[in-house]
Amino acid sequence: MLDKYVQQEQIEKLKIFLPAQSKSKELAPSFNLNIITQFYPPDYAATGQLIEELAVNLGRLGIQVRVFTGQPGYAFKKHAAPIIERSEKILIRRSRTSRMWNARIRGKAINGCLFFFRAILHLLNKKNRGDLLLLTTAPAFLPIVGYIAKLLFGIPYVCLMYDLYPDVAVELDVLSKKNWLVRVWRLLNKKVWQNSEKIIVLSSTMREKILSHSPEMSEKIAVIHNWANPNWIVPIEKENNWFAQKYELVNTFTVQYSGNMGRCHELDTILEAARQLQDEPIQFVFIGGGAKFQSSLECVKKLGLNNCRFLPYQDKQDLPYSLTACDLSLVSISPKMEGIVAPSKLYGILAAGRPVAAICETHSYLRHLLRESGCGAAFNSGDASGLVQFIRRLKSDRELVNQMGMAGRQYLQFNFTPEIIAKQYSNVLQQAVLTAKKRIVRSRNNSVEAVTEES
C-alpha cells in the first residue's frame, strides 16, 4: 500500500509539469529552440565553437535548433560565410552587420550594437521565434533582446551567461561603479533576469556573483559547466605528434598557454615564471591572441627570454594536436575576475590528458575542480615561485605528469562530455518551455473565469 501511495504521489507531481493532453509526448524534448549569438563557426571565438557543439548535441536529443548569428570577425581569415546554411540539421542564419570594425574595442562595441538591433529585426518575423530563445552574452547586452521579445511577442527566453557585465567593465576600470551606465545596466540586468525562464551560468562562483546583485534569482539559476569531446581530443605522445615535431617541442619540457590572452587573463605570473626558468631546459609556448598578446610579446623581448614562443590561433581541426604538444597546460583568471568570467580552455586541456596549473583566487571554483580531480595545482596571482616549483616537480617526475593528466581526463569523461552537458541543457530548456506553457494556460483560464463572472 505504501509503495502504491508513493507511486501515485509521484504521478501527481509529474502532472504539474504537463498540459492536459499528450502527457507522455511532452516528456520528450521536442520543441523549437532559437539560439541567438554573435559568434559562431567558422569564427574562432570560443563562445561560437561551444554554441555549435551545443546546438549539434541538442539536435541529437530531438530539439529543433535554429541559430541566428553574425559574420565571422574574431581572428578569422576568410571574407564571409553563407547567409543561410544547414549543418547537422541545424538552420543557421547570419547577419551581415557584425564584422565591420573588429580591430578595436570601440569597433567591436559598434558591431555588437548593430547585431543587437539586427537580432530584434530578425524576431519581427514570426517564423524566426520558435518556442524558446536562448541568448548568450555575446555581445554582453544581447539578453536584453530576450526581454524585448517577451514584452512584444510573449516569447520565453533563457540567458546563457558567458561573462557578467557591467562587472567586467568595472573590474577592468573601463567604467566606474558610480557611472550612470553601470547603474542603468544593472537595472536592465535585473529586469532581464526577472523576466527570463532560466539563467544558465558556467560556475558556482558566477552564480554567487549574480546572487550578490539579485538574491531573488536563486531558483532561476542553473550551473552548467563547459565541456570538451574526449573522443575528438585524445592524449597523444609528443613523439607521435606532428604539431610538437613541427615546432620542436618534443625533446624539451613544454609549458603551454593556449587560447585568448585577454584583459581577464593573468599572464604576468606566467611570464615571471618563465624568467625564473630561463636558464633551465624548460620552454613556454603561448598560442592564441587577444588584448595582452602584444604586450606579453614585448615583455619577453625586453627581458631577453629565449625560452618563450608565440604562435597564432590554430585551426579547430588542429586543436587535438596543439593541446597535446606540451607537458603542462596553464589556465588563468585575473584578480577580481573570479565569478565574472570562466575559462573554457580548461576542458580541452582535461580531454588532452595534460596536468593543469591554474592561476586564480583562493575561492575560485577552479581550485575545487583541481582538488576533486587530482589533475593539477592552483596558485595565487603573483606566486611565480610556487608555479616554478610545480613545473620543476613535474619535469623531474614523468609518472606524476601522466598520473595527473589521466586523472583530469577521467574526471572530464564522468562530468563534462558533450553528451552529459547537452542533457543538462536539455533538462533546463525543457523545463523553461513547460513553465512558459503552464503560465499561458493559467493566464487563459483566468481570462475565461473573468469573462464568465462578468456574464
C-alpha beads as a LAMMPS data file, in Angstrom:
LAMMPS data file: protein, C-alpha beads

455 atoms
454 bonds

1 atom types
1 bond types

-500.0 500.0 xlo xhi
-500.0 500.0 ylo yhi
-500.0 500.0 zlo zhi

Masses

1 110.0

Atoms # bond

1 1 1 0.000 0.000 0.000
2 1 1 2.804 2.388 0.852
3 1 1 4.544 1.759 -2.498
4 1 1 1.262 2.386 -4.287
5 1 1 0.791 5.655 -2.419
6 1 1 4.338 6.808 -3.234
7 1 1 3.865 5.974 -6.924
8 1 1 0.571 7.866 -7.028
9 1 1 2.184 10.862 -5.324
10 1 1 4.985 10.851 -7.919
11 1 1 2.422 10.742 -10.730
12 1 1 0.529 13.688 -9.248
13 1 1 3.754 15.697 -9.004
14 1 1 4.546 14.877 -12.622
15 1 1 1.136 16.137 -13.757
16 1 1 2.059 19.623 -12.618
17 1 1 4.625 19.852 -15.403
18 1 1 2.361 18.523 -18.160
19 1 1 -0.567 20.002 -20.089
20 1 1 -3.932 18.250 -20.056
21 1 1 -3.325 16.230 -23.231
22 1 1 -0.457 14.159 -24.658
23 1 1 1.399 13.954 -21.337
24 1 1 3.793 11.246 -22.403
25 1 1 4.756 13.063 -25.556
26 1 1 5.658 16.206 -23.613
27 1 1 8.353 14.290 -21.765
28 1 1 10.421 14.112 -24.966
29 1 1 12.482 17.267 -25.599
30 1 1 10.776 18.124 -28.901
31 1 1 10.450 21.885 -29.254
32 1 1 11.835 24.671 -31.426
33 1 1 14.856 26.438 -29.940
34 1 1 16.185 29.668 -31.426
35 1 1 19.775 30.413 -30.363
36 1 1 20.962 33.998 -30.817
37 1 1 24.691 34.669 -30.545
38 1 1 27.047 36.997 -32.389
39 1 1 29.839 34.435 -32.756
40 1 1 29.543 31.069 -34.480
41 1 1 31.896 28.945 -36.626
42 1 1 33.740 29.350 -38.876
43 1 1 34.630 32.113 -36.399
44 1 1 37.404 31.178 -33.951
45 1 1 35.716 32.713 -30.883
46 1 1 35.432 30.142 -28.082
47 1 1 31.787 31.040 -27.410
48 1 1 30.897 30.310 -31.020
49 1 1 32.697 26.968 -31.035
50 1 1 30.869 25.935 -27.866
51 1 1 27.471 27.021 -29.167
52 1 1 27.974 24.982 -32.351
53 1 1 28.752 21.836 -30.354
54 1 1 25.830 22.508 -28.033
55 1 1 23.434 23.036 -30.952
56 1 1 24.531 19.786 -32.592
57 1 1 24.101 17.757 -29.407
58 1 1 20.737 19.330 -28.569
59 1 1 19.611 18.463 -32.083
60 1 1 20.555 14.844 -31.487
61 1 1 18.316 14.883 -28.409
62 1 1 15.325 15.809 -30.547
63 1 1 15.277 19.600 -30.149
64 1 1 14.727 21.580 -33.355
65 1 1 17.553 24.140 -33.320
66 1 1 17.922 27.357 -35.294
67 1 1 20.855 29.740 -34.892
68 1 1 20.935 33.441 -35.677
69 1 1 24.472 34.788 -35.700
70 1 1 26.874 37.264 -37.289
71 1 1 29.526 37.029 -39.941
72 1 1 32.989 35.846 -38.834
73 1 1 35.122 38.610 -37.433
74 1 1 37.057 37.210 -34.472
75 1 1 40.557 36.114 -35.553
76 1 1 39.146 34.927 -38.845
77 1 1 40.887 34.901 -42.212
78 1 1 38.164 34.419 -44.799
79 1 1 35.871 37.093 -46.187
80 1 1 32.414 35.791 -45.380
81 1 1 30.318 32.765 -44.560
82 1 1 26.984 31.765 -46.158
83 1 1 23.994 33.891 -45.164
84 1 1 21.885 30.739 -44.834
85 1 1 23.441 27.368 -44.044
86 1 1 22.249 23.945 -42.923
87 1 1 24.648 21.843 -40.883
88 1 1 23.832 18.740 -38.794
89 1 1 20.101 19.504 -39.309
90 1 1 20.635 22.967 -37.786
91 1 1 19.451 26.024 -39.699
92 1 1 21.973 28.870 -39.429
93 1 1 21.207 32.439 -40.497
94 1 1 23.929 35.085 -40.494
95 1 1 23.614 38.833 -40.381
96 1 1 25.970 40.965 -42.454
97 1 1 26.153 43.678 -39.805
98 1 1 28.649 42.345 -37.271
99 1 1 32.074 42.362 -38.892
100 1 1 32.606 45.958 -39.947
101 1 1 35.159 47.119 -37.355
102 1 1 36.820 44.288 -35.452
103 1 1 40.284 45.605 -34.703
104 1 1 39.445 47.949 -31.824
105 1 1 37.299 47.813 -28.713
106 1 1 35.036 50.615 -29.937
107 1 1 34.633 48.886 -33.271
108 1 1 33.662 45.635 -31.585
109 1 1 31.175 47.538 -29.431
110 1 1 29.632 49.087 -32.550
111 1 1 29.437 45.656 -34.185
112 1 1 27.729 44.337 -31.063
113 1 1 25.151 47.133 -31.149
114 1 1 24.445 46.524 -34.826
115 1 1 23.969 42.808 -34.203
116 1 1 21.699 43.615 -31.252
117 1 1 19.321 45.638 -33.444
118 1 1 19.565 43.122 -36.263
119 1 1 18.516 40.353 -33.842
120 1 1 15.400 42.340 -32.911
121 1 1 14.533 42.766 -36.590
122 1 1 15.095 39.037 -37.074
123 1 1 12.452 38.281 -34.451
124 1 1 9.866 40.520 -36.115
125 1 1 9.292 37.586 -38.453
126 1 1 7.108 35.118 -36.539
127 1 1 8.789 32.161 -38.283
128 1 1 12.097 33.030 -36.577
129 1 1 10.851 32.945 -32.976
130 1 1 10.327 29.274 -32.111
131 1 1 9.133 28.054 -28.712
132 1 1 12.112 29.360 -26.750
133 1 1 15.019 31.779 -27.182
134 1 1 18.497 31.028 -25.855
135 1 1 20.586 34.200 -25.751
136 1 1 24.310 34.365 -24.987
137 1 1 26.270 37.309 -23.617
138 1 1 27.970 37.741 -26.980
139 1 1 27.638 40.703 -27.200
140 1 1 27.324 41.432 -23.500
141 1 1 23.939 43.172 -23.710
142 1 1 22.326 40.627 -26.058
143 1 1 19.997 39.124 -23.372
144 1 1 18.083 42.424 -23.474
145 1 1 16.776 41.198 -26.844
146 1 1 15.024 38.395 -24.959
147 1 1 13.364 40.873 -22.611
148 1 1 12.165 42.981 -25.559
149 1 1 10.947 39.883 -27.431
150 1 1 8.971 38.736 -24.405
151 1 1 7.354 42.157 -23.971
152 1 1 6.444 42.473 -27.660
153 1 1 5.695 38.868 -28.648
154 1 1 5.441 36.883 -25.416
155 1 1 8.405 34.665 -26.328
156 1 1 10.014 32.907 -23.322
157 1 1 13.795 33.109 -23.123
158 1 1 16.800 31.717 -21.272
159 1 1 20.011 33.669 -20.608
160 1 1 23.353 31.903 -21.101
161 1 1 25.941 33.928 -19.188
162 1 1 29.475 33.520 -20.524
163 1 1 30.605 36.753 -18.853
164 1 1 28.947 39.120 -16.377
165 1 1 28.574 42.732 -17.440
166 1 1 28.937 45.503 -16.396
167 1 1 31.092 43.734 -13.748
168 1 1 33.838 43.003 -16.296
169 1 1 33.993 46.670 -17.376
170 1 1 34.032 47.844 -13.731
171 1 1 36.797 45.469 -12.617
172 1 1 38.909 46.387 -15.657
173 1 1 38.466 50.089 -14.793
174 1 1 36.760 50.774 -18.091
175 1 1 33.770 52.143 -16.163
176 1 1 33.408 53.444 -12.621
177 1 1 30.972 51.742 -10.216
178 1 1 29.171 55.080 -9.933
179 1 1 28.939 55.634 -13.681
180 1 1 25.340 56.160 -14.825
181 1 1 25.783 53.500 -17.496
182 1 1 26.711 50.918 -14.844
183 1 1 23.648 51.777 -12.763
184 1 1 21.333 51.586 -15.804
185 1 1 22.960 48.327 -16.930
186 1 1 22.430 46.722 -13.528
187 1 1 18.768 47.755 -13.536
188 1 1 18.362 46.286 -17.023
189 1 1 20.071 43.080 -15.884
190 1 1 17.547 42.697 -13.079
191 1 1 14.654 43.203 -15.481
192 1 1 16.127 40.727 -17.954
193 1 1 16.805 38.101 -15.265
194 1 1 13.409 38.538 -13.595
195 1 1 11.554 38.005 -16.871
196 1 1 13.699 35.092 -18.054
197 1 1 12.643 31.492 -17.554
198 1 1 16.117 30.398 -16.531
199 1 1 19.653 31.753 -16.177
200 1 1 22.495 29.398 -17.077
201 1 1 25.939 30.181 -15.623
202 1 1 29.267 28.405 -16.070
203 1 1 30.450 28.115 -12.473
204 1 1 29.331 28.184 -8.858
205 1 1 31.199 31.458 -8.302
206 1 1 29.352 33.053 -11.221
207 1 1 26.091 32.030 -9.583
208 1 1 27.217 33.639 -6.335
209 1 1 28.144 36.827 -8.172
210 1 1 24.655 37.135 -9.691
211 1 1 23.045 36.440 -6.325
212 1 1 25.122 39.230 -4.767
213 1 1 23.254 41.604 -7.099
214 1 1 19.892 39.823 -7.200
215 1 1 19.336 37.331 -4.337
216 1 1 15.784 36.679 -5.562
217 1 1 17.193 34.885 -8.637
218 1 1 18.247 31.841 -6.605
219 1 1 15.610 29.449 -8.018
220 1 1 16.211 30.510 -11.617
221 1 1 19.960 29.941 -11.828
222 1 1 21.360 26.673 -13.171
223 1 1 25.101 25.963 -13.058
224 1 1 26.219 24.070 -16.177
225 1 1 29.918 23.808 -16.973
226 1 1 31.504 23.969 -20.385
227 1 1 32.815 20.751 -21.902
228 1 1 35.154 19.051 -24.357
229 1 1 34.832 15.967 -26.523
230 1 1 37.191 13.215 -25.274
231 1 1 36.593 11.230 -28.450
232 1 1 37.969 14.088 -30.562
233 1 1 40.719 15.372 -28.267
234 1 1 42.703 12.340 -27.109
235 1 1 46.130 12.061 -25.437
236 1 1 48.936 11.898 -27.992
237 1 1 52.587 11.391 -27.074
238 1 1 54.715 14.290 -28.277
239 1 1 56.956 11.893 -30.194
240 1 1 53.955 10.968 -32.359
241 1 1 52.514 14.490 -32.597
242 1 1 53.157 16.380 -35.834
243 1 1 52.474 19.737 -34.141
244 1 1 55.088 19.080 -31.450
245 1 1 57.534 17.946 -34.126
246 1 1 56.878 20.983 -36.335
247 1 1 57.575 23.484 -33.550
248 1 1 60.400 21.467 -31.924
249 1 1 58.556 20.764 -28.673
250 1 1 59.299 17.029 -28.446
251 1 1 62.572 16.925 -26.513
252 1 1 62.028 19.817 -24.108
253 1 1 59.621 20.039 -21.181
254 1 1 56.920 22.359 -22.509
255 1 1 54.540 24.603 -20.568
256 1 1 51.662 25.853 -22.727
257 1 1 49.096 28.642 -22.577
258 1 1 46.520 28.170 -25.341
259 1 1 43.600 30.497 -26.052
260 1 1 42.617 34.103 -25.593
261 1 1 45.185 36.355 -23.911
262 1 1 42.636 38.941 -22.874
263 1 1 42.307 41.534 -20.160
264 1 1 40.581 38.981 -17.920
265 1 1 43.542 36.588 -18.006
266 1 1 46.559 36.784 -15.701
267 1 1 49.811 36.466 -17.683
268 1 1 52.329 38.372 -15.539
269 1 1 52.804 35.427 -13.157
270 1 1 53.423 33.121 -16.100
271 1 1 55.981 35.464 -17.654
272 1 1 57.771 35.858 -14.315
273 1 1 57.929 32.050 -14.012
274 1 1 59.438 31.931 -17.485
275 1 1 62.032 34.487 -16.409
276 1 1 62.991 32.405 -13.368
277 1 1 63.317 29.298 -15.536
278 1 1 65.152 30.882 -18.470
279 1 1 68.394 29.002 -17.762
280 1 1 66.735 25.600 -17.439
281 1 1 65.663 23.169 -20.222
282 1 1 62.028 24.264 -19.999
283 1 1 60.130 26.228 -22.633
284 1 1 56.889 28.211 -22.647
285 1 1 54.557 28.281 -25.641
286 1 1 51.744 30.835 -25.992
287 1 1 49.132 30.008 -28.616
288 1 1 46.355 32.449 -29.478
289 1 1 45.822 36.196 -29.399
290 1 1 43.975 38.944 -27.612
291 1 1 44.479 42.258 -25.861
292 1 1 47.560 41.074 -23.921
293 1 1 49.222 39.223 -26.790
294 1 1 51.359 42.135 -27.990
295 1 1 52.306 43.382 -24.518
296 1 1 53.349 39.861 -23.497
297 1 1 55.447 39.529 -26.629
298 1 1 57.128 42.882 -25.923
299 1 1 57.772 41.853 -22.299
300 1 1 59.532 38.690 -23.460
301 1 1 61.694 40.699 -25.873
302 1 1 62.509 43.285 -23.201
303 1 1 63.607 40.606 -20.734
304 1 1 65.523 38.774 -23.444
305 1 1 63.782 35.483 -22.751
306 1 1 64.701 32.802 -25.271
307 1 1 62.501 30.153 -23.655
308 1 1 59.193 31.663 -24.834
309 1 1 57.483 31.132 -28.160
310 1 1 54.321 32.785 -29.506
311 1 1 52.067 31.149 -32.081
312 1 1 48.779 32.389 -33.587
313 1 1 45.327 30.845 -33.112
314 1 1 45.222 27.364 -34.608
315 1 1 42.520 25.970 -36.873
316 1 1 39.933 23.955 -34.997
317 1 1 40.972 20.693 -36.670
318 1 1 44.500 21.163 -35.269
319 1 1 43.431 21.540 -31.613
320 1 1 43.795 17.803 -30.771
321 1 1 47.468 18.175 -31.732
322 1 1 48.268 21.624 -30.331
323 1 1 46.685 20.838 -26.939
324 1 1 48.737 17.642 -26.609
325 1 1 52.030 19.196 -27.744
326 1 1 53.013 20.074 -24.171
327 1 1 53.722 18.566 -20.750
328 1 1 51.788 21.102 -18.659
329 1 1 48.927 23.434 -19.563
330 1 1 48.056 26.765 -17.957
331 1 1 44.746 28.413 -17.099
332 1 1 44.478 31.854 -15.549
333 1 1 41.924 34.353 -14.282
334 1 1 42.966 37.892 -13.360
335 1 1 42.400 39.071 -9.770
336 1 1 38.822 40.284 -9.104
337 1 1 37.561 38.487 -12.224
338 1 1 36.510 35.284 -10.442
339 1 1 32.796 34.666 -10.943
340 1 1 32.720 37.196 -13.770
341 1 1 34.405 35.027 -16.409
342 1 1 35.042 31.281 -16.714
343 1 1 37.903 29.952 -18.897
344 1 1 36.575 27.483 -21.448
345 1 1 40.096 26.303 -22.323
346 1 1 40.222 24.136 -19.199
347 1 1 38.000 21.375 -20.581
348 1 1 40.034 20.802 -23.724
349 1 1 43.133 20.503 -21.532
350 1 1 41.435 17.833 -19.427
351 1 1 40.488 15.889 -22.555
352 1 1 44.083 16.123 -23.790
353 1 1 45.295 14.316 -20.669
354 1 1 47.679 17.051 -19.538
355 1 1 48.230 18.344 -15.989
356 1 1 46.827 21.810 -15.218
357 1 1 48.331 24.762 -13.390
358 1 1 45.677 27.382 -12.605
359 1 1 46.367 30.955 -11.531
360 1 1 43.269 32.128 -9.699
361 1 1 41.854 33.479 -6.446
362 1 1 41.564 31.372 -3.312
363 1 1 37.767 30.986 -3.619
364 1 1 37.844 30.055 -7.318
365 1 1 35.798 27.082 -8.500
366 1 1 38.937 26.003 -10.382
367 1 1 40.611 25.089 -7.100
368 1 1 37.727 22.809 -6.128
369 1 1 37.787 21.182 -9.547
370 1 1 41.558 20.582 -9.442
371 1 1 41.365 19.134 -5.917
372 1 1 38.454 16.860 -6.744
373 1 1 40.023 15.564 -9.959
374 1 1 43.645 15.444 -8.797
375 1 1 44.783 16.808 -12.157
376 1 1 46.934 19.768 -11.110
377 1 1 47.577 22.650 -8.747
378 1 1 46.391 26.239 -8.256
379 1 1 48.414 29.355 -7.419
380 1 1 47.657 32.887 -6.373
381 1 1 48.335 35.733 -8.743
382 1 1 51.970 36.771 -8.282
383 1 1 53.068 33.393 -6.914
384 1 1 55.541 32.742 -9.700
385 1 1 57.883 30.916 -7.319
386 1 1 55.151 28.413 -6.423
387 1 1 54.423 27.852 -10.109
388 1 1 58.131 27.380 -10.813
389 1 1 58.434 24.739 -8.072
390 1 1 55.436 22.876 -9.507
391 1 1 56.935 22.956 -13.010
392 1 1 60.262 21.638 -11.727
393 1 1 58.496 18.892 -9.820
394 1 1 56.629 17.719 -12.913
395 1 1 59.755 17.910 -15.066
396 1 1 61.538 15.559 -12.687
397 1 1 58.640 13.102 -12.375
398 1 1 57.222 11.842 -15.670
399 1 1 54.992 9.366 -13.847
400 1 1 53.312 12.237 -11.951
401 1 1 52.711 14.063 -15.248
402 1 1 50.963 11.021 -16.686
403 1 1 49.029 10.359 -13.475
404 1 1 47.670 13.922 -13.236
405 1 1 46.892 14.035 -16.940
406 1 1 44.890 10.815 -16.901
407 1 1 43.088 11.834 -13.684
408 1 1 41.905 15.021 -15.394
409 1 1 40.770 13.170 -18.485
410 1 1 38.830 10.635 -16.440
411 1 1 37.202 13.454 -14.463
412 1 1 36.084 15.064 -17.716
413 1 1 34.712 11.775 -19.059
414 1 1 32.500 11.413 -15.981
415 1 1 31.374 15.034 -15.782
416 1 1 31.971 17.252 -18.811
417 1 1 31.414 15.409 -22.094
418 1 1 29.170 16.995 -24.775
419 1 1 26.521 14.335 -24.197
420 1 1 26.399 14.843 -20.414
421 1 1 26.289 18.636 -20.673
422 1 1 23.740 18.615 -23.537
423 1 1 21.357 16.575 -21.367
424 1 1 21.731 19.131 -18.587
425 1 1 20.939 21.930 -21.055
426 1 1 18.028 19.932 -22.458
427 1 1 16.526 19.481 -18.999
428 1 1 16.794 23.184 -18.174
429 1 1 15.450 24.291 -21.555
430 1 1 12.594 21.794 -21.478
431 1 1 11.658 22.959 -18.009
432 1 1 11.669 26.542 -19.295
433 1 1 9.299 25.631 -22.160
434 1 1 6.914 23.758 -19.856
435 1 1 6.914 26.576 -17.302
436 1 1 6.082 29.082 -20.032
437 1 1 3.250 26.863 -21.329
438 1 1 1.816 26.471 -17.846
439 1 1 1.842 30.232 -17.403
440 1 1 -0.008 30.736 -20.702
441 1 1 -2.637 28.112 -19.785
442 1 1 -3.069 29.681 -16.363
443 1 1 -3.467 33.131 -17.913
444 1 1 -6.083 31.849 -20.382
445 1 1 -8.012 30.097 -17.612
446 1 1 -8.022 33.279 -15.555
447 1 1 -9.295 35.219 -18.572
448 1 1 -12.092 32.698 -19.153
449 1 1 -13.070 32.820 -15.488
450 1 1 -13.146 36.619 -15.590
451 1 1 -15.381 36.633 -18.671
452 1 1 -17.680 34.007 -17.088
453 1 1 -18.065 36.066 -13.930
454 1 1 -18.885 39.196 -15.931
455 1 1 -21.547 37.401 -17.974

Bonds

1 1 1 2
2 1 2 3
3 1 3 4
4 1 4 5
5 1 5 6
6 1 6 7
7 1 7 8
8 1 8 9
9 1 9 10
10 1 10 11
11 1 11 12
12 1 12 13
13 1 13 14
14 1 14 15
15 1 15 16
16 1 16 17
17 1 17 18
18 1 18 19
19 1 19 20
20 1 20 21
21 1 21 22
22 1 22 23
23 1 23 24
24 1 24 25
25 1 25 26
26 1 26 27
27 1 27 28
28 1 28 29
29 1 29 30
30 1 30 31
31 1 31 32
32 1 32 33
33 1 33 34
34 1 34 35
35 1 35 36
36 1 36 37
37 1 37 38
38 1 38 39
39 1 39 40
40 1 40 41
41 1 41 42
42 1 42 43
43 1 43 44
44 1 44 45
45 1 45 46
46 1 46 47
47 1 47 48
48 1 48 49
49 1 49 50
50 1 50 51
51 1 51 52
52 1 52 53
53 1 53 54
54 1 54 55
55 1 55 56
56 1 56 57
57 1 57 58
58 1 58 59
59 1 59 60
60 1 60 61
61 1 61 62
62 1 62 63
63 1 63 64
64 1 64 65
65 1 65 66
66 1 66 67
67 1 67 68
68 1 68 69
69 1 69 70
70 1 70 71
71 1 71 72
72 1 72 73
73 1 73 74
74 1 74 75
75 1 75 76
76 1 76 77
77 1 77 78
78 1 78 79
79 1 79 80
80 1 80 81
81 1 81 82
82 1 82 83
83 1 83 84
84 1 84 85
85 1 85 86
86 1 86 87
87 1 87 88
88 1 88 89
89 1 89 90
90 1 90 91
91 1 91 92
92 1 92 93
93 1 93 94
94 1 94 95
95 1 95 96
96 1 96 97
97 1 97 98
98 1 98 99
99 1 99 100
100 1 100 101
101 1 101 102
102 1 102 103
103 1 103 104
104 1 104 105
105 1 105 106
106 1 106 107
107 1 107 108
108 1 108 109
109 1 109 110
110 1 110 111
111 1 111 112
112 1 112 113
113 1 113 114
114 1 114 115
115 1 115 116
116 1 116 117
117 1 117 118
118 1 118 119
119 1 119 120
120 1 120 121
121 1 121 122
122 1 122 123
123 1 123 124
124 1 124 125
125 1 125 126
126 1 126 127
127 1 127 128
128 1 128 129
129 1 129 130
130 1 130 131
131 1 131 132
132 1 132 133
133 1 133 134
134 1 134 135
135 1 135 136
136 1 136 137
137 1 137 138
138 1 138 139
139 1 139 140
140 1 140 141
141 1 141 142
142 1 142 143
143 1 143 144
144 1 144 145
145 1 145 146
146 1 146 147
147 1 147 148
148 1 148 149
149 1 149 150
150 1 150 151
151 1 151 152
152 1 152 153
153 1 153 154
154 1 154 155
155 1 155 156
156 1 156 157
157 1 157 158
158 1 158 159
159 1 159 160
160 1 160 161
161 1 161 162
162 1 162 163
163 1 163 164
164 1 164 165
165 1 165 166
166 1 166 167
167 1 167 168
168 1 168 169
169 1 169 170
170 1 170 171
171 1 171 172
172 1 172 173
173 1 173 174
174 1 174 175
175 1 175 176
176 1 176 177
177 1 177 178
178 1 178 179
179 1 179 180
180 1 180 181
181 1 181 182
182 1 182 183
183 1 183 184
184 1 184 185
185 1 185 186
186 1 186 187
187 1 187 188
188 1 188 189
189 1 189 190
190 1 190 191
191 1 191 192
192 1 192 193
193 1 193 194
194 1 194 195
195 1 195 196
196 1 196 197
197 1 197 198
198 1 198 199
199 1 199 200
200 1 200 201
201 1 201 202
202 1 202 203
203 1 203 204
204 1 204 205
205 1 205 206
206 1 206 207
207 1 207 208
208 1 208 209
209 1 209 210
210 1 210 211
211 1 211 212
212 1 212 213
213 1 213 214
214 1 214 215
215 1 215 216
216 1 216 217
217 1 217 218
218 1 218 219
219 1 219 220
220 1 220 221
221 1 221 222
222 1 222 223
223 1 223 224
224 1 224 225
225 1 225 226
226 1 226 227
227 1 227 228
228 1 228 229
229 1 229 230
230 1 230 231
231 1 231 232
232 1 232 233
233 1 233 234
234 1 234 235
235 1 235 236
236 1 236 237
237 1 237 238
238 1 238 239
239 1 239 240
240 1 240 241
241 1 241 242
242 1 242 243
243 1 243 244
244 1 244 245
245 1 245 246
246 1 246 247
247 1 247 248
248 1 248 249
249 1 249 250
250 1 250 251
251 1 251 252
252 1 252 253
253 1 253 254
254 1 254 255
255 1 255 256
256 1 256 257
257 1 257 258
258 1 258 259
259 1 259 260
260 1 260 261
261 1 261 262
262 1 262 263
263 1 263 264
264 1 264 265
265 1 265 266
266 1 266 267
267 1 267 268
268 1 268 269
269 1 269 270
270 1 270 271
271 1 271 272
272 1 272 273
273 1 273 274
274 1 274 275
275 1 275 276
276 1 276 277
277 1 277 278
278 1 278 279
279 1 279 280
280 1 280 281
281 1 281 282
282 1 282 283
283 1 283 284
284 1 284 285
285 1 285 286
286 1 286 287
287 1 287 288
288 1 288 289
289 1 289 290
290 1 290 291
291 1 291 292
292 1 292 293
293 1 293 294
294 1 294 295
295 1 295 296
296 1 296 297
297 1 297 298
298 1 298 299
299 1 299 300
300 1 300 301
301 1 301 302
302 1 302 303
303 1 303 304
304 1 304 305
305 1 305 306
306 1 306 307
307 1 307 308
308 1 308 309
309 1 309 310
310 1 310 311
311 1 311 312
312 1 312 313
313 1 313 314
314 1 314 315
315 1 315 316
316 1 316 317
317 1 317 318
318 1 318 319
319 1 319 320
320 1 320 321
321 1 321 322
322 1 322 323
323 1 323 324
324 1 324 325
325 1 325 326
326 1 326 327
327 1 327 328
328 1 328 329
329 1 329 330
330 1 330 331
331 1 331 332
332 1 332 333
333 1 333 334
334 1 334 335
335 1 335 336
336 1 336 337
337 1 337 338
338 1 338 339
339 1 339 340
340 1 340 341
341 1 341 342
342 1 342 343
343 1 343 344
344 1 344 345
345 1 345 346
346 1 346 347
347 1 347 348
348 1 348 349
349 1 349 350
350 1 350 351
351 1 351 352
352 1 352 353
353 1 353 354
354 1 354 355
355 1 355 356
356 1 356 357
357 1 357 358
358 1 358 359
359 1 359 360
360 1 360 361
361 1 361 362
362 1 362 363
363 1 363 364
364 1 364 365
365 1 365 366
366 1 366 367
367 1 367 368
368 1 368 369
369 1 369 370
370 1 370 371
371 1 371 372
372 1 372 373
373 1 373 374
374 1 374 375
375 1 375 376
376 1 376 377
377 1 377 378
378 1 378 379
379 1 379 380
380 1 380 381
381 1 381 382
382 1 382 383
383 1 383 384
384 1 384 385
385 1 385 386
386 1 386 387
387 1 387 388
388 1 388 389
389 1 389 390
390 1 390 391
391 1 391 392
392 1 392 393
393 1 393 394
394 1 394 395
395 1 395 396
396 1 396 397
397 1 397 398
398 1 398 399
399 1 399 400
400 1 400 401
401 1 401 402
402 1 402 403
403 1 403 404
404 1 404 405
405 1 405 406
406 1 406 407
407 1 407 408
408 1 408 409
409 1 409 410
410 1 410 411
411 1 411 412
412 1 412 413
413 1 413 414
414 1 414 415
415 1 415 416
416 1 416 417
417 1 417 418
418 1 418 419
419 1 419 420
420 1 420 421
421 1 421 422
422 1 422 423
423 1 423 424
424 1 424 425
425 1 425 426
426 1 426 427
427 1 427 428
428 1 428 429
429 1 429 430
430 1 430 431
431 1 431 432
432 1 432 433
433 1 433 434
434 1 434 435
435 1 435 436
436 1 436 437
437 1 437 438
438 1 438 439
439 1 439 440
440 1 440 441
441 1 441 442
442 1 442 443
443 1 443 444
444 1 444 445
445 1 445 446
446 1 446 447
447 1 447 448
448 1 448 449
449 1 449 450
450 1 450 451
451 1 451 452
452 1 452 453
453 1 453 454
454 1 454 455
